[in-house]
């Protein structure tokens, strides 16, 4: 789930939002059926939930953020 977290964080930052949006507005979850991680709740004011394509386009930024935080 970490990679999804960093993709969403990159998406937020690219759209003028901050990581603090996770506090009450975004909930990430893992599908117990083995389909992977997904955004369960998205309530970010003024910003649409990202598509899978938008998140996948942020893979390199997410990898960099994840590496910097380890």
C-alpha positions, 0 to 999 in steps of 0.5 A, spaced: 500 500 500 505 504 500 506 505 493 499 507 492 500 512 498 506 515 495 502 516 488 496 519 491 501 524 495 505 525 488 498 527 485 496 531 491 502 535 490 502 536 483 495 539 484 497 544 489 494 540 495 498 537 501 499 530 505 495 533 510 489 531 506 490 524 508 487 526 515 480 526 514 479 526 506 482 520 503 482 512 505 486 507 502 485 500 503 487 493 500 482 488 497 482 482 501 480 478 494 487 479 492 486 485 487 491 490 490 490 497 494 485 502 492 482 508 494 476 507 498 474 514 500 476 520 496 473 527 499 478 532 497 475 539 496 476 542 489 480 535 486 477 529 483 479 522 485 485 520 480 484 515 475 489 509 475 492 512 469 494 518 472 496 515 478 501 510 474 504 516 470 506 518 477 510 512 478 517 515 478 515 520 483 512 516 488 518 511 487 523 517 489 518 519 495 518 512 497 526 512 497 527 518 500 523 516 506 526 510 508 
